[in-house]
Amino acid sequence: QYSPDSVAGADGDVDPTEITFPGCACLASSCVAPVCSCLRRGGSYSSLCLRPAEEEEGYAQPVFECNAMCQCGESCQNRVVQRGLQFRLEVFKTEKKGWGVRTLQFIAKGRFVCEYAGEVLGFNEAHRRIQAQTSKDSNYIIVVREHLHSGRVMETFVDPTHIGNVGRFLNHSCEPNLVMVPVRVDSMVPKLALFAATDISAGEELSYDYSGRFCNFPTPKREQKPSEDENRWRKPCYCGASTCASFLPWDSSLFSTP
């Protein structure tokens, strides 16, 4: 079932459509930092493009867009991901990787491409679904971990297996042209937004690093041989990058007993 936005999962623990953030009181057509309460951490966009993270900071700044409670208009420059798809994309059959997604037009670096939308699950339901899978099943569940300054880790589980959007067809690459960034609009439940990490030409396949890193590093030889228990889950990577890690990223946290 197609849905452009994430929806509450089967366990119903989290409703991503619930509005819990207060809105800004800006009366201008476009909000500016630091006057706007939504931008008190600084602006995240410039001409609809995601601002690059400062290398010396070593971490990504949180992204908060103006929301449904804000008084600014829909033309506000702090409303990007919530506008949805702006580029023509095509789902196509690849040679080795199953379905994939390519762009039919040029995408400039920093532009929002699409969201990875699906059912937002709690840990127990995500774990149950993973345990029910066989080695032949495709795993679409993604786990996003955000590390807070307090040391706490926030986890978001999204599963587009049954309800989702075009993002579910994106393939992994060890040298991706997209980067995933959690973007918050109406509540603390983030939208898993994919932005262009570089200029992307028309006809080019879109990809991101399933591990969450912008670029993978070659896997040491000793790590290229998974244990017998892991071997039935790990799948070969066919991205063709010079830094290919040989296997798709694999997170064992949902496979173990909670």
Salt bridges, closest charged atoms under 4 A:
ASP5 OD1 - LYS191 NZ 3.43
GLU90 OE1 - ARG102 NE 2.67
GLU115 OE1 - LYS191 NZ 3.75
GLU119 OE2 - ARG129 NH1 2.97
GLU125 OE2 - ARG128 NH2 2.85
GLU125 OE2 - ARG129 NE 2.80
GLU146 OE1 - ARG184 NH2 2.70
GLU155 OE2 - ARG145 NE 2.86
ASP159 OD2 - ARG129 NH1 2.76
GLU205 OE1 - LYS97 NZ 3.00
ASP209 OD1 - HIS172 ND1 3.74
GLU223 OE2 - ARG222 NH1 3.71
ASP251 OD2 - ARG145 NH1 2.90
